[in-house]
Amino acid sequence: MKFICVISIIFITAFSAFSQRPFSGLLKYKATVMAPDTNKVWKSWNVTLYTNDTVVRVETETEQFGVQVYIRNMTLNKAYLLLELDGNKYAIHTDLSKKKDSIQKGYTVTKKMGSKKIAGMKGKRYLVKDENTEGYYCYFSKKLGNKYLQVYPEVSGLALDYYIPSQDGLIHYELVEKKEESVNRDLFGIPSDYKRISFEEFMKIFYSNNEQ
């Protein structure tokens, strides 16, 4: 189940076709999970996003697989998750035009008064509520679109400070760095030593290895 959770968290960093001001550069988020019934951080990791406004590369730190790379072509609506397993390298292909939403609609998003500065960007406040929580405030930019990091598709702006429910608890993501610059196009390619396979093919390999 930990593996499935890792895949889900990475795929949650999905994207939409909405476009506002073009952006090329780096967006770095800090993710944290609090220990139950405390204000202490249980674990934390970084999520770093690079984009040239056509392709997005998301690097997510994970305990099980190290830094995982997710590359999505926003024009073709196709993505690859780069993953190493038992010495083999795989590029797991996903056709996002056929992919259903990673998060089932079980929540509401309501715009509220208020805003705050996050990593130098102004974020408008929204209240997200679902059946399992009392609600939490998330902040979204109006200047950048949600196509780079779509979290709650109801909001057209880029998520700057937000929460995602998970099996480990409520994950808090906050933008800690934004850098506008040209990005090396090599970051968006699939290395030649990675085998391209479908998600279904990879899961067969994964479970087969675990049964041995």
PEMOCOR-V835477 format. One record per backbone hydrogen bond with DSSP energy under -0.5 kcal/mol. NH is the residue of the N-H (numbers start at 0). CO is the residue of the C=O. E is the energy in kcal/mol with one decimal. If there is no record, write none. Layout:
BEGIN
nh & co & e
NH & CO & E
NH & CO & E
END
This chain:
BEGIN
nh & co & e
4 & 0 & -2.4
5 & 1 & -2.3
6 & 2 & -2.4
7 & 3 & -2.5
8 & 4 & -2.5
9 & 5 & -2.2
10 & 6 & -2.6
11 & 7 & -1.7
12 & 8 & -0.6
12 & 9 & -1.2
13 & 11 & -3.0
13 & 149 & -0.8
20 & 142 & -1.3
24 & 50 & -2.1
25 & 178 & -3.0
26 & 48 & -2.6
27 & 176 & -2.8
28 & 46 & -3.3
29 & 173 & -2.6
30 & 28 & -0.5
30 & 44 & -3.2
31 & 171 & -2.1
32 & 42 & -2.2
33 & 169 & -0.6
34 & 39 & -3.1
37 & 34 & -1.7
41 & 32 & -3.3
42 & 32 & -1.4
44 & 30 & -2.2
46 & 28 & -2.4
47 & 58 & -2.7
48 & 26 & -3.3
49 & 56 & -3.0
50 & 24 & -2.0
51 & 54 & -1.5
55 & 71 & -2.7
56 & 49 & -3.0
57 & 69 & -2.9
58 & 47 & -3.3
58 & 56 & -0.5
59 & 57 & -0.6
59 & 67 & -2.7
60 & 45 & -2.1
61 & 65 & -1.4
65 & 61 & -0.9
67 & 59 & -3.1
67 & 65 & -0.6
68 & 81 & -1.0
69 & 57 & -2.3
70 & 79 & -3.1
71 & 55 & -2.9
72 & 77 & -2.9
73 & 53 & -2.4
73 & 71 & -0.8
74 & 53 & -0.7
76 & 72 & -1.8
77 & 72 & -1.1
78 & 93 & -2.5
79 & 70 & -2.7
80 & 91 & -1.9
81 & 68 & -3.0
81 & 79 & -0.6
82 & 80 & -0.5
82 & 89 & -2.9
84 & 87 & -2.8
87 & 84 & -2.0
89 & 82 & -3.4
90 & 194 & -3.2
91 & 80 & -2.9
91 & 89 & -0.6
92 & 90 & -0.6
92 & 196 & -3.3
93 & 78 & -2.6
95 & 76 & -1.3
95 & 93 & -1.0
96 & 76 & -0.7
97 & 94 & -1.7
103 & 101 & -0.6
105 & 103 & -0.8
107 & 128 & -2.6
109 & 126 & -2.4
111 & 124 & -2.4
115 & 122 & -1.7
117 & 120 & -3.3
120 & 117 & -2.0
122 & 115 & -2.9
123 & 139 & -3.2
124 & 113 & -2.0
125 & 137 & -2.6
126 & 109 & -3.2
127 & 125 & -0.6
127 & 135 & -2.7
128 & 107 & -2.2
128 & 126 & -0.5
130 & 105 & -0.8
132 & 129 & -0.8
135 & 127 & -2.1
137 & 125 & -2.7
138 & 160 & -3.1
139 & 123 & -2.1
140 & 157 & -3.0
145 & 155 & -1.7
146 & 17 & -0.6
147 & 144 & -0.7
149 & 13 & -2.8
150 & 148 & -0.6
152 & 150 & -0.6
154 & 151 & -2.1
157 & 143 & -2.4
158 & 148 & -0.7
159 & 138 & -3.0
160 & 138 & -1.7
161 & 172 & -2.6
163 & 170 & -2.2
165 & 168 & -1.0
168 & 165 & -1.0
170 & 163 & -2.8
170 & 168 & -0.6
171 & 31 & -2.8
172 & 161 & -3.2
172 & 170 & -0.6
173 & 29 & -1.8
174 & 159 & -3.1
175 & 27 & -3.2
176 & 27 & -1.5
178 & 25 & -2.6
180 & 23 & -1.8
180 & 178 & -0.6
186 & 183 & -1.8
187 & 184 & -1.6
188 & 185 & -1.3
190 & 188 & -0.6
193 & 190 & -1.6
194 & 88 & -2.5
196 & 90 & -2.0
196 & 194 & -0.6
198 & 92 & -0.8
201 & 197 & -2.1
202 & 198 & -2.3
203 & 199 & -1.6
204 & 200 & -1.7
205 & 201 & -2.8
206 & 202 & -2.5
207 & 203 & -1.9
208 & 204 & -2.2
209 & 205 & -1.6
210 & 206 & -1.3
211 & 207 & -0.7
211 & 208 & -0.6
END
